Amino acid sequence: MPRKMTDSTVVYELYARKSQEPDDRQALSIPAQTRECASKFPEIAPSQVTEESFSAKAPGRPLFDEMIDRIERGEIQGILAWHPDRLSRNSVDAGRIIYLLDTGKLKDLKFCSYTFENTPEGKWMLSMVMSQAKYQVDKLSIDVQRGNRQKYEGGGITWRAPQGYLNNKATLQIEPDPERFDLVRRMWDMLLSGAYTVPQIQRIANTEWNYRTRRLAKVGDRPLALSILYRLFRDPLYCALNVRPDGTVYECSHLPMVTSEEFWKVQKLLGKRGRPKPKNGLASPYTDRLIHCGECGCSFTVERKDKRLKSGKVLHFTHYRCTKKRGPCSQGYMPEKSLEDQFFTKIGPISMGTSCWRWVSTFLIARASEESTQAKQIVTHQQRSVETAEKELATLKLMFRKGFIDEHEFIDQRAELLCDLSQGRTPSKSPNPRWLGPALSALSFGHRCAYWYTHGDAYDKKMIVTTLGGSDLSILDRILNFQPVGPFSIMAKHAEYATWSAFAEDIRTYFQEETHQGLFPELQPLPSDIDQMAA
């Protein structure tokens, strides 16, 4: 008569999990789950207790994966848990558990709030319970998103009000903070004037106005941090706009603190480092040590002069010259028009037509999809190779213990299998090509740079020049030394390529190197009429 398996022949591990997601807040705490399991099954002494604070909505829980690995190695054969949804709330992990039950590596599951039997009917019911947990997660996510959209369409927000506003719990809207609204508006006025930097505004608000953030349950009532102030000036809620991560814009119903024009003016003023433009009217895109003298190495500075004619007309002249701080220098003045003409001569070839830009971008996206598919196939092949090698190694050990092979043959074959395992476990290429994002960002910047260099303001011009050619530029005998760097040196020669696919392949090859990862600044889209003409 076959012997029936008992709890004493199964090694159990206790698994307790808790996350802070809204749909998981009603679950017992981790210590409570452990106590419930110990009270429910006093006859079972788990070999290990695994406690994890991690969401089970998607695969990738580190401690859970380690427990699954122990089951596959045969170290444990059973799991104790408070409820099946503690083990899985996604289809991948649920499938892994059912598969381990099918293969016999996982022999038993015990739950405090659910009875499981390792039978076809029991596994079917378990899969239904886990599917129900996944359905609850998916449905709650959709319900929350729908509720948020309804709130946004009604002009409200779903998070804490920014500085200068308060959350009204009765109307579920935000309203001006009577204590701080006017002070925050004064901060905007100071930055809009161009006479103050963000750190100066922070110092004045904290020391002279004694500004303190509003008091909350555990935080607040503190001086204004510089990071909060930068975030404040970047927040479109102050002009009554709710910009979502996917680009959707909702109009808010609360009282705006600044107009849309003032908000976008501040974004121009802040630039890259949050420094407003000088107020003296000599703002130039080519100052701040951007261009050096090719003879003495000193920086170039800008000068503007006015000449009044007898007719009353006033002529304005702008030129650049070496500061000559290191001694005598023979370099003369460089008219601004001559300088910008030379810049445009270098920048113009980089900008490609709309049709070319769209074709190359589509080509790169298709290439990335092919690489992703190939990488996934390689990973699958490696996993199969590892599984085969592990099975052969287990068979080899069994044959050696049974005396079917001698020690020398066992050592030689084991070395070969261990070598196969090492090669199969070598990290393979990522299934998501990391070069695609930077490549598309560079192409978009190059496509728009020539237009916005001509039609943009001083900040746009400086950003374009520094992005395309770096910050080490020089002038010698009124000749600008400016060469596109990085991927833009390839784009500057795109017209010389016989085919667009060859150009696209060179861009892809450039960004495949690890050292070239990173995104580029984003320029505004081209006007629709210009975009259509370029196409």
C-alpha positions as CSV (number, residue, x, y, z in Angstrom):
1,M,0.0,0.0,0.0
2,P,1.5,3.4,-0.9
3,R,2.4,5.6,2.0
4,K,0.5,8.9,2.3
5,M,2.6,12.0,2.6
6,T,2.3,13.8,6.0
7,D,3.3,17.3,7.1
8,S,6.5,15.8,8.7
9,T,7.8,14.8,5.3
10,V,7.4,18.3,3.8
11,V,9.7,21.2,4.6
12,Y,7.7,24.5,4.8
13,E,8.6,28.1,4.5
14,L,6.4,30.9,5.9
15,Y,5.9,33.8,3.5
16,A,4.3,37.1,4.7
17,R,3.9,40.2,2.5
18,K,2.4,43.6,2.9
19,S,2.5,46.7,0.6
20,Q,1.3,50.3,1.0
21,E,-1.0,50.3,-2.1
22,P,-4.6,51.4,-1.6
23,D,-6.0,48.0,-2.5
24,D,-3.7,46.3,0.0
25,R,-4.2,48.5,3.1
26,Q,-6.9,46.2,4.5
27,A,-4.6,43.2,4.6
28,L,-3.1,42.1,7.9
29,S,0.3,43.5,8.9
30,I,3.3,41.2,8.5
31,P,3.6,40.3,12.2
32,A,-0.1,39.6,12.3
33,Q,0.1,37.3,9.3
34,T,3.0,35.4,11.0
35,R,1.0,35.1,14.2
36,E,-2.1,33.8,12.4
37,C,0.0,31.1,10.6
38,A,1.6,30.0,13.8
39,S,-1.8,29.8,15.5
40,K,-3.5,28.0,12.7
41,F,-0.8,25.4,12.1
42,P,1.0,24.9,15.5
43,E,2.2,21.5,14.4
44,I,4.3,22.9,11.5
45,A,7.7,24.5,12.3
46,P,8.7,26.4,9.1
47,S,12.4,26.1,8.2
48,Q,12.4,29.9,7.3
49,V,10.2,32.9,7.7
50,T,10.3,35.3,4.8
51,E,8.8,38.8,5.3
52,E,8.6,41.2,2.4
53,S,7.2,44.7,2.0
54,F,6.7,44.7,-1.8
55,S,3.8,45.0,-4.2
56,A,2.7,41.8,-6.0
57,K,0.9,43.6,-8.9
58,A,3.9,42.7,-11.1
59,P,6.6,40.1,-11.0
60,G,10.0,41.0,-9.6
61,R,9.8,40.6,-5.8
62,P,13.4,39.7,-4.7
63,L,12.6,37.6,-1.6
64,F,9.7,35.8,-3.3
65,D,12.0,34.9,-6.2
66,E,14.6,33.6,-3.8
67,M,11.9,31.4,-2.2
68,I,10.9,30.0,-5.6
69,D,14.5,29.2,-6.3
70,R,14.7,27.3,-3.0
71,I,11.7,25.3,-4.1
72,E,13.2,24.5,-7.5
73,R,16.4,23.3,-5.7
74,G,14.3,21.0,-3.5
75,E,15.3,22.8,-0.2
76,I,11.6,23.4,0.7
77,Q,8.4,21.6,-0.5
78,G,5.6,23.7,1.1
79,I,4.6,27.3,1.8
80,L,2.6,28.8,4.6
81,A,0.8,32.0,4.0
82,W,-2.2,34.0,5.3
83,H,-4.0,34.1,1.9
84,P,-3.3,33.2,-1.7
85,D,-3.1,36.9,-2.7
86,R,0.0,37.2,-0.4
87,L,1.8,34.9,-2.9
88,S,0.6,36.5,-6.1
89,R,-1.6,39.2,-7.6
90,N,-0.2,38.8,-11.2
91,S,-0.5,36.1,-13.8
92,V,3.3,35.4,-14.0
93,D,3.9,34.5,-10.4
94,A,0.6,32.6,-10.2
95,G,1.6,30.5,-13.2
96,R,5.0,29.8,-11.5
97,I,3.3,28.4,-8.4
98,I,0.8,26.3,-10.4
99,Y,3.7,24.9,-12.5
100,L,5.7,24.0,-9.4
101,L,2.6,22.1,-8.1
102,D,2.3,20.3,-11.5
103,T,5.9,19.3,-11.5
104,G,5.8,18.1,-7.9
105,K,8.6,20.4,-6.6
106,L,5.9,22.2,-4.6
107,K,3.9,19.6,-2.7
108,D,1.7,21.6,-0.4
109,L,0.3,25.1,0.3
110,K,-1.4,26.0,3.6
111,F,-3.4,29.2,4.1
112,C,-5.1,30.6,7.2
113,S,-8.2,31.9,5.2
114,Y,-8.3,29.3,2.5
115,T,-8.2,25.5,2.2
116,F,-6.0,24.0,-0.5
117,E,-5.7,20.4,-1.7
118,N,-3.0,19.3,-4.1
119,T,-5.5,17.8,-6.6
120,P,-6.5,18.9,-10.1
121,E,-9.7,20.4,-8.6
122,G,-7.6,22.1,-5.8
123,K,-5.2,23.6,-8.3
124,W,-8.0,24.9,-10.4
125,M,-9.7,26.6,-7.5
126,L,-6.3,28.1,-6.4
127,S,-5.8,29.5,-9.9
128,M,-9.3,31.0,-9.7
129,V,-8.5,32.7,-6.4
130,M,-5.3,34.1,-7.7
131,S,-7.1,35.3,-10.9
132,Q,-9.7,37.0,-8.7
133,A,-6.9,38.8,-6.9
134,K,-5.4,40.0,-10.2
135,Y,-8.9,41.1,-11.4
136,Q,-9.3,43.2,-8.2
137,V,-6.0,44.9,-8.9
138,D,-6.8,45.6,-12.5
139,K,-10.3,46.8,-11.8
140,L,-9.2,49.0,-8.9
141,S,-6.5,50.6,-11.1
142,I,-9.1,51.4,-13.9
143,D,-11.5,52.7,-11.3
144,V,-8.9,55.0,-9.8
145,Q,-7.8,56.3,-13.2
146,R,-11.4,57.0,-14.1
147,G,-12.1,58.8,-10.9
148,N,-8.9,60.9,-11.3
149,R,-9.9,61.8,-14.9
150,Q,-13.3,62.9,-13.7
151,K,-11.7,65.0,-11.0
152,Y,-9.3,66.6,-13.5
153,E,-12.1,67.4,-15.9
154,G,-13.9,69.1,-13.1
155,G,-10.9,71.4,-12.5
156,G,-9.6,69.7,-9.4
157,I,-6.4,67.8,-8.5
158,T,-5.7,64.6,-6.5
159,W,-2.6,65.6,-4.6
160,R,-1.6,68.1,-1.9
161,A,-2.0,71.8,-2.9
162,P,1.3,73.7,-3.6
163,Q,2.7,76.6,-1.6
164,G,0.2,79.5,-1.5
165,Y,-2.9,77.2,-1.7
166,L,-4.9,75.0,0.6
167,N,-6.9,71.9,0.1
168,N,-10.6,72.5,0.9
169,K,-11.9,69.2,2.3
170,A,-15.5,70.3,1.9
171,T,-15.4,71.3,-1.8
172,L,-12.5,68.9,-2.6
173,Q,-10.9,71.9,-4.5
174,I,-7.8,74.0,-3.7
175,E,-8.2,77.7,-2.7
176,P,-5.8,80.5,-1.9
177,D,-3.9,80.3,1.4
178,P,-4.7,83.7,3.1
179,E,-1.4,83.6,5.0
180,R,0.9,82.8,2.1
181,F,-0.8,83.5,-1.2
182,D,0.4,87.1,-1.5
183,L,3.9,86.2,-0.4
184,V,4.3,83.6,-3.1
185,R,2.9,86.0,-5.6
186,R,5.7,88.5,-4.6
187,M,8.2,85.8,-5.2
188,W,6.9,85.4,-8.8
189,D,7.1,89.2,-9.2
190,M,10.7,89.3,-8.0
191,L,11.8,86.6,-10.5
192,L,9.8,88.2,-13.3
193,S,11.6,91.5,-12.7
194,G,14.9,89.8,-13.7
195,A,16.7,91.5,-10.8
196,Y,16.7,88.5,-8.4
197,T,18.0,85.0,-8.6
198,V,16.2,82.1,-7.1
199,P,18.6,81.8,-4.1
200,Q,18.2,85.5,-3.5
201,I,14.5,85.1,-3.4
202,Q,14.8,82.2,-1.0
203,R,17.0,84.2,1.4
204,I,14.7,87.2,1.4
205,A,11.6,85.0,2.0
206,N,13.1,83.1,4.9
207,T,15.0,85.9,6.6
208,E,13.2,89.1,5.9
209,W,9.6,87.8,5.5
210,N,10.1,84.9,7.9
211,Y,8.3,82.6,5.5
212,R,7.4,79.2,6.8
213,T,5.7,76.3,5.0
214,R,2.3,75.3,6.2
215,R,2.0,73.0,9.1
216,L,0.9,69.4,8.4
217,A,0.7,66.3,10.6
218,K,4.3,65.3,10.5
219,V,6.1,67.9,8.3
220,G,5.9,71.6,7.7
221,D,6.4,74.9,9.6
222,R,10.0,75.1,8.2
223,P,11.9,77.7,6.1
224,L,11.4,77.4,2.3
225,A,14.0,75.0,0.8
226,L,15.7,75.9,-2.4
227,S,14.5,72.8,-4.1
228,I,10.9,73.6,-3.2
229,L,11.3,77.1,-4.6
230,Y,12.6,75.8,-7.9
231,R,9.7,73.3,-8.0
232,L,7.3,76.1,-7.3
233,F,8.5,78.2,-10.3
234,R,8.2,75.1,-12.5
235,D,4.6,74.1,-11.5
236,P,2.0,75.0,-14.1
237,L,-0.7,74.8,-11.4
238,Y,0.1,78.4,-10.6
239,C,-1.4,79.4,-14.0
240,A,-4.4,77.0,-13.4
241,L,-3.1,74.2,-15.7
242,N,-2.8,70.6,-14.7
243,V,-0.3,68.9,-17.0
244,R,-0.3,65.1,-16.8
245,P,2.8,62.9,-17.5
246,D,1.2,61.7,-20.7
247,G,1.0,65.3,-22.0
248,T,-2.7,65.8,-21.4
249,V,-3.6,69.3,-20.1
250,Y,-6.6,70.1,-18.0
251,E,-7.8,73.5,-17.0
252,C,-8.1,74.0,-13.2
253,S,-11.0,75.8,-11.6
254,H,-9.0,77.5,-8.8
255,L,-7.8,81.1,-8.8
256,P,-4.5,81.3,-10.8
257,M,-1.6,83.1,-9.2
258,V,0.1,84.1,-12.4
259,T,-1.0,84.4,-16.0
260,S,0.0,81.9,-18.7
261,E,2.3,84.5,-20.3
262,E,4.0,85.2,-16.9
263,F,4.5,81.5,-16.3
264,W,6.2,80.8,-19.6
265,K,8.3,83.9,-19.2
266,V,9.6,82.5,-16.0
267,Q,10.5,79.2,-17.7
268,K,12.6,81.2,-20.2
269,L,14.2,83.2,-17.4
270,L,15.1,80.1,-15.4
271,G,16.8,78.3,-18.3
272,K,19.0,75.4,-17.4
273,R,20.4,76.5,-14.0
274,G,17.5,78.6,-12.6
275,R,19.3,82.0,-13.1
276,P,17.3,84.9,-14.5
277,K,18.7,87.0,-17.3
278,P,20.7,90.2,-16.4
279,K,18.6,93.3,-16.1
280,N,21.2,95.6,-17.7
281,G,20.0,94.9,-21.2
282,L,23.3,93.3,-22.4
283,A,22.0,89.8,-22.3
284,S,23.7,87.8,-25.1
285,P,23.8,84.1,-26.0
286,Y,27.5,84.2,-26.6
287,T,28.8,85.5,-23.2
288,D,29.5,83.7,-19.9
289,R,32.9,82.5,-21.2
290,L,31.3,80.6,-24.0
291,I,33.7,81.9,-26.7
292,H,37.5,82.4,-26.1
293,C,40.1,84.3,-28.0
294,G,42.2,82.1,-30.3
295,E,45.2,84.2,-29.7
296,C,45.4,84.9,-25.9
297,G,42.7,82.5,-24.5
298,C,40.7,85.3,-22.8
299,S,36.9,85.3,-23.0
300,F,34.9,87.3,-25.5
301,T,32.5,89.9,-24.2
302,V,29.6,91.8,-25.9
303,E,29.4,95.5,-26.5
304,R,26.5,97.6,-27.8
305,K,26.8,101.1,-29.0
306,D,24.3,103.6,-30.4
307,K,25.0,106.2,-33.1
308,R,22.6,109.1,-33.6
309,L,22.5,110.5,-37.2
310,K,21.8,114.1,-38.1
311,S,18.4,113.0,-39.3
312,G,17.6,111.9,-35.8
313,K,17.7,108.2,-36.7
314,V,19.6,106.0,-34.2
315,L,21.7,103.1,-35.4
316,H,22.5,100.2,-33.0
317,F,25.7,98.3,-33.2
318,T,26.5,95.0,-31.4
319,H,29.9,93.4,-31.6
320,Y,32.1,91.0,-29.6
321,R,35.7,91.5,-28.6
322,C,38.4,89.9,-26.5
323,T,38.6,91.1,-22.9
324,K,42.4,91.2,-23.2
325,K,42.7,90.5,-19.4
326,R,46.0,88.7,-19.9
327,G,47.8,91.4,-21.7
328,P,48.0,92.9,-25.2
329,C,46.1,91.1,-28.0
330,S,45.9,91.9,-31.7
331,Q,42.4,90.5,-32.2
332,G,39.8,93.1,-33.2
333,Y,36.0,93.4,-33.0
334,M,33.7,90.8,-34.4
335,P,30.2,92.1,-35.5
336,E,27.3,90.2,-34.2
337,K,25.8,89.6,-37.6
338,S,29.1,88.1,-38.9
339,L,29.3,85.9,-35.9
340,E,25.8,84.6,-36.2
341,D,26.2,84.1,-40.0
342,Q,29.2,81.8,-39.2
343,F,27.2,79.9,-36.6
344,F,24.3,79.4,-39.0
345,T,26.7,78.1,-41.7
346,K,27.7,75.4,-39.3
347,I,24.3,74.7,-37.9
348,G,22.3,74.7,-41.1
349,P,23.6,71.4,-42.5
350,I,22.6,69.6,-39.3
351,S,18.9,70.3,-39.8
352,M,17.3,67.7,-42.0
353,G,13.9,67.8,-43.7
354,T,10.8,66.6,-42.0
355,S,10.4,63.6,-44.3
356,C,14.0,62.5,-43.7
357,W,13.7,63.0,-39.9
358,R,10.4,61.0,-39.8
359,W,11.8,58.2,-42.0
360,V,15.0,57.8,-40.0
361,S,13.1,57.9,-36.7
362,T,10.7,55.2,-37.9
363,F,13.7,53.1,-39.2
364,L,15.4,53.3,-35.8
365,I,12.2,52.3,-34.0
366,A,11.9,49.3,-36.2
367,R,15.6,48.4,-35.6
368,A,15.1,48.6,-31.9
369,S,12.1,46.3,-32.1
370,E,14.1,43.8,-34.0
371,E,16.9,44.0,-31.4
372,S,14.4,43.6,-28.6
373,T,13.0,40.4,-30.3
374,Q,16.4,39.0,-30.9
375,A,17.5,39.7,-27.3
376,K,14.4,38.0,-25.9
377,Q,15.1,34.9,-28.1
378,I,18.7,34.8,-26.8
379,V,17.5,35.0,-23.2
380,T,15.0,32.2,-23.8
381,H,17.8,30.1,-25.4
382,Q,20.1,30.7,-22.5
383,Q,17.4,29.7,-20.0
384,R,16.8,26.5,-21.9
385,S,20.5,25.8,-22.1
386,V,20.9,26.3,-18.3
387,E,17.9,24.0,-17.6
388,T,19.4,21.3,-19.8
389,A,22.8,21.6,-18.3
390,E,21.3,21.4,-14.8
391,K,19.4,18.3,-15.6
392,E,22.4,16.6,-17.2
393,L,24.5,17.6,-14.1
394,A,21.9,16.0,-11.8
395,T,21.9,12.9,-13.9
396,L,25.7,12.8,-13.9
397,K,25.8,13.0,-10.1
398,L,23.3,10.2,-9.9
399,M,25.3,8.0,-12.3
400,F,28.4,8.6,-10.2
401,R,26.7,7.7,-7.0
402,K,25.3,4.5,-8.5
403,G,28.8,3.6,-9.8
404,F,27.9,3.7,-13.5
405,I,30.9,6.0,-14.2
406,D,34.3,6.3,-12.6
407,E,35.7,9.4,-10.8
408,H,37.8,10.7,-13.7
409,E,35.0,10.5,-16.2
410,F,32.7,12.2,-13.7
411,I,35.2,15.1,-13.1
412,D,35.7,15.7,-16.9
413,Q,32.0,15.7,-17.7
414,R,31.1,17.8,-14.7
415,A,33.7,20.4,-15.8
416,E,32.1,20.6,-19.2
417,L,28.6,21.0,-17.8
418,L,29.8,23.7,-15.3
419,C,31.3,25.6,-18.2
420,D,28.0,25.4,-20.1
421,L,26.2,26.6,-17.0
422,S,28.6,29.6,-16.6
423,Q,28.1,30.6,-20.2
424,G,24.4,30.2,-20.0
425,R,24.2,32.4,-16.9
426,T,26.3,35.2,-18.4
427,P,24.1,38.3,-18.5
428,S,22.9,38.8,-22.0
429,K,22.0,42.0,-23.8
430,S,19.1,44.0,-22.4
431,P,15.9,43.2,-24.3
432,N,15.1,47.0,-24.3
433,P,17.7,48.9,-26.5
434,R,18.9,51.8,-24.4
435,W,20.2,53.7,-27.5
436,L,16.8,54.4,-29.0
437,G,15.7,57.2,-26.6
438,P,18.9,59.2,-26.9
439,A,19.0,58.7,-30.7
440,L,15.5,60.0,-31.2
441,S,16.1,62.9,-28.8
442,A,19.2,63.9,-30.8
443,L,17.4,63.6,-34.1
444,S,14.5,65.8,-32.9
445,F,17.0,68.4,-31.6
446,G,18.9,68.4,-34.9
447,H,15.7,68.6,-37.0
448,R,14.6,71.8,-35.2
449,C,17.9,73.5,-34.3
450,A,18.3,75.6,-37.5
451,Y,14.8,77.1,-37.3
452,W,15.0,78.0,-33.6
453,Y,18.5,79.4,-33.9
454,T,17.1,81.9,-36.4
455,H,13.7,82.5,-34.7
456,G,14.4,81.8,-31.1
457,D,15.6,84.2,-28.3
458,A,19.0,84.5,-26.7
459,Y,18.4,81.5,-24.4
460,D,17.4,79.3,-27.4
461,K,20.5,80.3,-29.3
462,K,22.9,79.6,-26.4
463,M,21.3,76.2,-25.7
464,I,21.6,75.2,-29.4
465,V,25.2,76.4,-29.7
466,T,26.4,74.6,-26.5
467,T,24.5,71.4,-27.3
468,L,25.8,71.2,-30.9
469,G,29.4,72.3,-30.3
470,G,30.1,72.2,-26.6
471,S,31.4,75.2,-24.6
472,D,35.0,75.4,-25.9
473,L,34.6,77.7,-28.9
474,S,37.2,80.3,-30.1
475,I,37.6,83.1,-32.6
476,L,40.8,83.9,-34.4
477,D,41.1,86.7,-37.0
478,R,37.2,87.0,-37.1
479,I,36.9,83.3,-38.0
480,L,34.8,81.1,-35.7
481,N,36.1,77.7,-34.7
482,F,33.0,75.7,-34.2
483,Q,32.6,72.1,-35.1
484,P,29.5,69.9,-34.3
485,V,30.3,67.3,-31.7
486,G,29.0,63.8,-31.0
487,P,26.0,62.7,-33.1
488,F,25.6,66.1,-34.6
489,S,28.9,65.7,-36.5
490,I,27.2,62.7,-38.3
491,M,24.0,64.8,-38.9
492,A,26.0,67.6,-40.4
493,K,27.0,65.2,-43.2
494,H,23.6,63.6,-43.7
495,A,23.2,65.1,-47.1
496,E,26.3,63.2,-48.3
497,Y,24.9,59.8,-47.6
498,A,23.7,57.7,-50.6
499,T,20.7,56.4,-48.6
500,W,18.9,57.4,-45.5
501,S,19.2,53.9,-44.1
502,A,23.0,54.2,-44.2
503,F,22.7,57.5,-42.2
504,A,20.3,55.9,-39.7
505,E,22.7,52.9,-39.2
506,D,25.6,55.3,-38.4
507,I,23.4,57.1,-35.8
508,R,22.4,53.8,-34.3
509,T,26.0,52.6,-34.1
510,Y,27.0,55.8,-32.4
511,F,24.4,55.5,-29.6
512,Q,25.0,51.8,-29.0
513,E,28.2,52.7,-27.1
514,E,27.6,52.9,-23.3
515,T,29.4,56.3,-23.0
516,H,26.9,58.0,-25.3
517,Q,23.8,57.4,-23.3
518,G,21.8,60.5,-22.3
519,L,19.0,62.7,-23.6
520,F,19.3,66.2,-25.2
521,P,17.4,69.4,-24.6
522,E,14.0,69.5,-26.2
523,L,13.2,72.4,-28.5
524,Q,9.7,73.6,-29.3
525,P,8.0,71.9,-32.3
526,L,8.3,73.7,-35.6
527,P,5.3,75.8,-36.7
528,S,2.8,73.7,-38.7
529,D,3.3,75.7,-41.9
530,I,7.1,75.5,-41.7
531,D,6.9,71.8,-40.9
532,Q,4.8,71.1,-44.0
533,M,7.1,73.1,-46.2
534,A,10.1,71.2,-44.8
535,A,8.4,67.9,-45.5
